[in-house]
Amino acid sequence: MPVARLSSVRLLFDRGTTLLRDLDPSLDPSAIPGVLWDPRVQAYRTPAYRYRALRRELTRRAVPFSDEVRVPQLPLGSWSLIELRPYQEAALWAWELAQRRAVVVLPTGSGKTRLALAAMARAGSSALCLVPTRILLAQWLHHIKRTYAGPVGCYGDGAHELAALTVATFESAYRHMDRLGNRFDLLVVDEAHHFGCGLRDEALEMSIAAARLGLTATPPRGAAVAERLVELVGPTAYELTIGDLAGTFLSGFDIVTLHLDLTAAERQAYEGWMTTFRTVHAQFRRVAPGASWEDFARTAARTVEGRRALDAFRRARKLVTFTEAKREMLGVLLRRHRDARLLIFTADNETPTASPASTWSCRSPATSVEGSAKRCSRDSVRERSAPSYRHGY
């Protein structure tokens, strides 16, 4: 008696998911992990990041299928030789041994971007690089164009340009991955610790890319977030700390923490605002003990008391950003190191311009690079600063 042959299942990419069509009635896809029935389209589907696992499972079950998920790859350019430091080469090999699906943890300034460029060059495939901010978007585009001869796409800062090698902000990826998710074989995630907590995780779920490289200096330590990051990007394959590289590839340094007090007026204002905030926040936590800050913010924005609590929290945070004692101490440090090259980080864009002119009077010239500055302004500042500061990436 002849054995009945299953009809071929069609795999389609649909808005960040893999859709299963033309199923044989004898096949039950719901038994495959991650596959769910979607009554809206009368078909089974699974998140795009499970695409490879779905193919393997169908093959294991000897289920014939036609793969219509991928689209033809755009033409790739050529890469220049990218020289790596020994620890960067070791990290790259660790990623390779992890089947090109892993997180690399290296301290700030150690060259994570350069490592990613080498990984893209070695993979020789289409790649999408995700970055959290517009400033990093511009920096990645700059560094890629120095070593890659070919068009470079950009999603973010008003641009919507697609190429075989594309850089996108997290927000743009979240908005457009339903159309970009089947176009890339490699996903590079800068500052990967931002993922795993639910916020914008869909940007990674909607990509079919099997190869994934996560980069971070501060990996999540919470078990739930770390486990989720392993699912979305991969396990940590290589990790070094500042102490491992200080004195060799990174400059030696000392961390000195100065504890400064609030004035009586600042303390009174701070406690008043925080009391307003804590009252509403405590009520919310009793009702939803496992909720996130984003959940609280969304809920609070719907009521007068909630909006008042959010405003009080912002005012309290703004107050401690640059207190009177911080302003005075900054003046002391500037005068003490008046002949040195200094790099000062502030919590926001207002602090440098809100400070009295006397605070900066001992420094000339002083340049401010604000997070909201236009790209051309930021680039020009970096170019002027290049002779004074080590320009690494």
C-alpha positions as CSV (number, residue, x, y, z in Angstrom):
1,M,0.0,0.0,0.0
2,P,1.6,3.3,-1.0
3,V,2.4,5.8,1.8
4,A,0.5,9.1,1.6
5,R,2.8,11.9,0.9
6,L,2.3,15.2,2.7
7,S,1.7,18.3,0.6
8,S,4.4,21.0,0.6
9,V,4.0,23.6,3.3
10,R,4.6,27.2,2.2
11,L,6.7,29.4,4.5
12,L,6.1,33.1,4.1
13,F,7.4,36.3,5.8
14,D,4.5,38.3,7.1
15,R,5.0,41.4,9.2
16,G,7.8,40.1,11.3
17,T,6.6,36.5,11.5
18,T,6.9,33.3,9.5
19,L,3.5,32.3,8.2
20,L,2.7,28.6,7.4
21,R,0.3,28.1,4.5
22,D,-1.1,25.1,2.6
23,L,-0.8,22.8,5.5
24,D,-1.7,19.1,5.2
25,P,-4.7,18.3,7.5
26,S,-2.7,15.5,9.1
27,L,0.1,17.9,10.3
28,D,-0.4,19.7,13.7
29,P,2.0,22.6,13.7
30,S,0.9,23.7,17.2
31,A,3.1,20.9,18.5
32,I,6.2,22.8,17.2
33,P,7.5,25.2,19.9
34,G,6.6,28.8,19.2
35,V,4.0,28.1,16.5
36,L,0.5,29.5,17.2
37,W,-2.8,29.6,15.4
38,D,-3.8,33.1,14.2
39,P,-7.5,33.2,13.7
40,R,-7.3,36.6,12.0
41,V,-5.7,35.0,8.9
42,Q,-6.7,31.4,9.5
43,A,-3.1,30.2,9.6
44,Y,-0.3,29.2,11.9
45,R,2.6,31.6,12.5
46,T,5.7,32.0,14.6
47,P,8.0,34.9,15.3
48,A,10.6,35.5,12.6
49,Y,13.5,34.9,14.9
50,R,12.3,31.2,15.2
51,Y,12.5,30.8,11.4
52,R,15.7,28.6,11.4
53,A,14.4,26.5,14.2
54,L,11.1,26.0,12.3
55,R,13.0,24.9,9.2
56,R,15.0,22.4,11.2
57,E,11.9,21.0,12.9
58,L,10.0,20.5,9.6
59,T,13.1,18.8,8.1
60,R,13.4,16.5,11.2
61,R,9.7,15.5,10.7
62,A,10.3,14.9,7.0
63,V,7.6,17.6,6.2
64,P,8.2,19.0,2.7
65,F,8.1,22.8,2.5
66,S,8.8,25.6,0.1
67,D,10.7,28.5,1.6
68,E,9.4,31.9,0.4
69,V,10.6,33.8,3.4
70,R,13.8,35.3,2.1
71,V,14.1,38.0,-0.6
72,P,17.0,38.3,-3.0
73,Q,20.0,39.8,-1.3
74,L,21.1,43.2,-2.4
75,P,24.7,43.4,-3.8
76,L,27.4,43.5,-1.2
77,G,30.5,45.7,-1.4
78,S,34.1,44.8,-0.5
79,W,35.8,45.2,2.9
80,S,39.3,46.6,3.6
81,L,41.6,44.6,5.8
82,I,40.6,45.2,9.5
83,E,43.4,44.7,11.9
84,L,42.4,43.6,15.4
85,R,44.1,43.6,18.8
86,P,44.7,40.1,20.3
87,Y,41.7,40.3,22.6
88,Q,39.4,41.5,19.8
89,E,40.6,38.5,17.6
90,A,39.9,36.2,20.6
91,A,36.4,37.6,21.0
92,L,35.7,37.2,17.3
93,W,36.8,33.5,17.4
94,A,34.6,33.0,20.5
95,W,31.7,34.4,18.5
96,E,32.5,32.0,15.6
97,L,32.7,29.0,18.0
98,A,29.3,30.0,19.4
99,Q,27.8,29.5,15.9
100,R,27.8,33.2,15.3
101,R,25.1,33.8,17.8
102,A,26.5,35.3,21.0
103,V,27.1,38.4,23.1
104,V,30.6,39.9,23.5
105,V,31.2,42.0,26.7
106,L,34.1,44.5,26.5
107,P,34.6,47.7,28.4
108,T,34.0,51.2,26.9
109,G,36.8,52.3,24.6
110,S,38.1,48.8,23.9
111,G,37.0,48.7,20.3
112,K,33.6,46.9,20.2
113,T,32.7,48.7,17.0
114,R,35.9,47.6,15.3
115,L,35.2,44.0,16.4
116,A,31.7,44.2,14.8
117,L,33.2,45.5,11.5
118,A,35.5,42.5,11.4
119,A,32.6,40.1,12.2
120,M,30.6,41.6,9.3
121,A,33.6,41.4,7.0
122,R,34.3,37.7,8.0
123,A,30.6,36.8,7.6
124,G,30.4,38.2,4.1
125,S,26.7,38.5,4.3
126,S,24.0,41.2,4.5
127,A,23.9,42.8,7.9
128,L,21.8,45.1,10.0
129,C,23.4,47.1,12.8
130,L,21.2,48.4,15.6
131,V,22.2,51.3,17.8
132,P,20.4,53.1,20.5
133,T,20.9,56.8,19.6
134,R,21.3,59.1,16.6
135,I,24.8,60.0,17.7
136,L,25.9,56.4,17.6
137,L,24.1,56.0,14.2
138,A,26.3,58.7,12.8
139,Q,29.4,57.2,14.3
140,W,28.7,53.7,13.0
141,L,28.0,55.0,9.5
142,H,31.3,56.9,9.7
143,H,33.4,53.9,10.8
144,I,31.7,51.5,8.3
145,K,32.4,53.8,5.3
146,R,36.1,53.9,6.3
147,T,36.5,50.2,5.7
148,Y,33.6,49.1,3.5
149,A,33.4,49.9,-0.3
150,G,29.7,49.8,-1.1
151,P,26.4,51.5,-0.3
152,V,25.5,51.7,3.4
153,G,21.8,52.0,4.3
154,C,20.4,54.1,7.1
155,Y,17.2,54.0,9.1
156,G,17.0,56.8,11.6
157,D,17.5,60.6,12.0
158,G,15.0,61.1,9.1
159,A,16.6,58.6,6.7
160,H,15.0,55.5,5.2
161,E,17.7,54.0,3.0
162,L,18.1,50.3,2.4
163,A,21.3,48.5,1.5
164,A,22.9,45.1,2.0
165,L,24.7,46.7,4.9
166,T,22.4,49.0,6.9
167,V,22.5,50.8,10.3
168,A,19.3,51.6,12.2
169,T,18.4,53.1,15.5
170,F,16.5,50.9,17.9
171,E,13.4,53.0,17.4
172,S,13.5,52.8,13.6
173,A,14.1,49.1,13.7
174,Y,11.1,48.7,15.9
175,R,9.0,50.6,13.5
176,H,10.3,49.1,10.2
177,M,11.4,45.5,11.1
178,D,8.1,44.2,9.9
179,R,9.3,45.0,6.4
180,L,13.1,44.6,6.9
181,G,13.1,41.4,9.0
182,N,13.7,39.0,6.0
183,R,16.4,41.0,4.3
184,F,19.5,40.4,6.5
185,D,21.5,37.3,7.6
186,L,23.4,39.0,10.4
187,L,22.1,41.2,13.2
188,V,24.6,43.3,15.1
189,V,23.1,44.8,18.3
190,D,25.2,47.6,19.9
191,E,24.5,48.2,23.6
192,A,22.6,44.9,23.7
193,H,21.8,45.3,27.4
194,H,18.9,47.5,26.4
195,F,17.1,44.4,25.2
196,G,15.7,41.5,27.2
197,C,13.3,43.5,29.5
198,G,10.4,43.6,27.0
199,L,10.8,47.2,25.8
200,R,11.3,47.0,22.0
201,D,12.3,43.3,22.1
202,E,10.0,42.9,19.1
203,A,12.6,44.5,16.9
204,L,14.8,41.4,17.5
205,E,11.9,39.0,17.3
206,M,10.9,40.2,13.9
207,S,14.2,39.4,12.2
208,I,15.0,36.0,10.6
209,A,18.8,36.6,10.9
210,A,20.4,33.5,12.3
211,A,23.7,35.1,13.0
212,R,23.6,37.6,15.8
213,L,26.3,39.6,17.6
214,G,25.5,41.5,20.7
215,L,27.9,44.1,22.1
216,T,27.8,45.6,25.6
217,A,30.0,46.8,28.4
218,T,27.3,46.2,31.0
219,P,25.6,42.9,30.6
220,P,22.3,42.4,32.5
221,R,22.8,40.6,35.8
222,G,19.1,39.9,36.5
223,A,18.3,36.2,35.7
224,A,15.1,36.9,33.8
225,V,16.6,39.6,31.6
226,A,19.8,37.7,31.0
227,E,17.9,34.6,30.0
228,R,15.7,36.6,27.6
229,L,18.8,38.2,26.0
230,V,20.2,34.7,25.4
231,E,17.0,33.8,23.6
232,L,17.0,37.0,21.4
233,V,20.8,37.3,20.7
234,G,22.7,34.5,22.3
235,P,24.9,33.6,25.4
236,T,27.9,35.6,26.5
237,A,30.8,34.0,24.5
238,Y,33.6,36.4,25.6
239,E,34.0,38.9,28.5
240,L,36.7,41.2,29.7
241,T,36.5,43.9,32.3
242,I,38.3,47.3,32.5
243,G,40.7,45.8,34.9
244,D,41.7,43.2,32.3
245,L,42.8,45.9,29.8
246,A,43.8,48.9,32.0
247,G,47.5,49.6,31.7
248,T,47.9,47.8,28.4
249,F,45.3,48.5,25.8
250,L,43.4,51.0,28.0
251,S,44.9,53.9,30.0
252,G,45.2,53.4,33.7
253,F,42.8,55.3,35.8
254,D,41.4,56.0,39.3
255,I,37.8,56.4,40.2
256,V,37.2,59.0,42.9
257,T,33.7,59.5,44.2
258,L,32.9,62.8,45.9
259,H,29.8,62.8,48.1
260,L,28.3,66.3,48.2
261,D,25.4,67.5,50.3
262,L,22.3,69.4,49.3
263,T,21.7,72.8,50.7
264,A,18.8,73.2,53.1
265,A,16.6,74.7,50.4
266,E,17.5,72.0,47.9
267,R,16.8,69.3,50.5
268,Q,13.4,70.8,51.4
269,A,12.4,71.0,47.7
270,Y,13.7,67.5,46.9
271,E,11.9,65.8,49.8
272,G,8.7,67.6,48.9
273,W,8.7,66.5,45.3
274,M,9.8,62.9,46.2
275,T,7.0,62.6,48.8
276,T,4.5,63.5,46.1
277,F,6.0,60.9,43.8
278,R,6.4,58.1,46.4
279,T,2.8,58.4,47.5
280,V,1.4,57.6,44.1
281,H,4.2,55.2,43.2
282,A,3.6,53.1,46.4
283,Q,-0.1,52.9,45.6
284,F,0.7,51.6,42.1
285,R,3.3,49.0,43.4
286,R,0.7,47.6,45.8
287,V,-1.7,47.0,43.0
288,A,0.9,45.8,40.4
289,P,4.0,44.6,42.3
290,G,5.7,43.1,39.3
291,A,5.1,46.0,36.9
292,S,7.9,48.0,35.2
293,W,8.7,51.7,35.3
294,E,7.2,52.0,31.8
295,D,4.0,50.4,33.1
296,F,3.8,52.9,35.9
297,A,4.5,55.9,33.6
298,R,1.7,54.8,31.2
299,T,-0.7,54.4,34.1
300,A,0.2,57.6,35.9
301,A,-0.2,59.7,32.7
302,R,-3.9,58.9,32.7
303,T,-4.7,60.7,36.0
304,V,-4.2,64.2,37.5
305,E,-2.4,62.7,40.5
306,G,-0.3,60.5,38.4
307,R,0.8,63.3,36.1
308,R,1.6,65.4,39.2
309,A,3.7,62.5,40.6
310,L,5.7,62.2,37.3
311,D,6.3,65.9,37.2
312,A,7.5,65.9,40.8
313,F,9.9,63.0,40.0
314,R,11.3,64.9,37.0
315,R,11.8,68.0,39.1
316,A,13.6,66.1,41.9
317,R,15.9,64.4,39.4
318,K,16.6,67.7,37.7
319,L,17.5,69.3,41.0
320,V,20.1,66.7,41.9
321,T,21.6,66.7,38.4
322,F,23.6,69.9,39.1
323,T,23.3,71.1,42.6
324,E,25.0,74.1,44.1
325,A,27.7,71.9,45.7
326,K,28.3,70.2,42.3
327,R,28.7,73.6,40.7
328,E,31.2,74.7,43.3
329,M,33.2,71.5,43.1
330,L,33.3,71.6,39.3
331,G,34.8,75.1,39.6
332,V,37.4,73.7,42.1
333,L,38.4,70.8,39.7
334,L,38.6,73.1,36.7
335,R,41.0,75.5,38.5
336,R,43.0,72.6,39.9
337,H,43.5,71.1,36.4
338,R,43.5,74.3,34.4
339,D,46.5,73.2,32.3
340,A,45.1,69.7,31.5
341,R,42.9,68.4,28.7
342,L,39.5,67.7,30.3
343,L,36.4,65.8,29.2
344,I,33.3,66.5,31.2
345,F,30.1,64.4,31.0
346,T,26.8,65.9,32.1
347,A,23.4,64.4,32.7
348,D,21.7,66.6,30.2
349,N,22.1,69.2,27.5
350,E,21.1,72.1,29.8
351,T,23.8,71.8,32.4
352,P,26.7,73.3,30.4
353,T,24.7,76.3,29.2
354,A,22.9,76.8,32.6
355,S,26.2,77.1,34.5
356,P,27.4,80.6,35.4
357,A,30.1,81.9,33.1
358,S,32.5,82.1,36.1
359,T,32.4,78.3,36.4
360,W,34.1,77.9,33.0
361,S,36.1,81.2,33.0
362,C,39.3,79.4,33.8
363,R,39.0,77.2,30.7
364,S,39.5,78.7,27.3
365,P,38.4,77.5,24.8
366,A,35.6,75.2,26.0
367,T,33.5,73.2,23.6
368,S,30.1,71.7,24.3
369,V,28.9,68.7,22.4
370,E,25.2,68.3,23.1
371,G,23.1,65.2,22.5
372,S,20.6,67.1,20.4
373,A,23.2,68.9,18.3
374,K,23.0,68.4,14.5
375,R,25.2,65.8,13.0
376,C,27.3,68.2,11.1
377,S,28.0,70.1,14.3
378,R,29.0,67.0,16.3
379,D,31.2,65.8,13.4
380,S,33.0,69.1,13.2
381,V,33.6,69.1,17.0
382,R,35.1,65.6,16.8
383,E,37.4,66.6,13.9
384,R,38.6,69.6,15.9
385,S,39.1,67.5,19.0
386,A,40.9,64.6,17.2
387,P,44.5,66.0,17.8
388,S,43.8,66.3,21.5
389,Y,42.0,63.0,22.3
390,R,42.6,59.5,21.3
391,H,40.1,58.7,18.5
392,G,39.3,55.1,19.0
393,Y,36.3,52.9,18.2
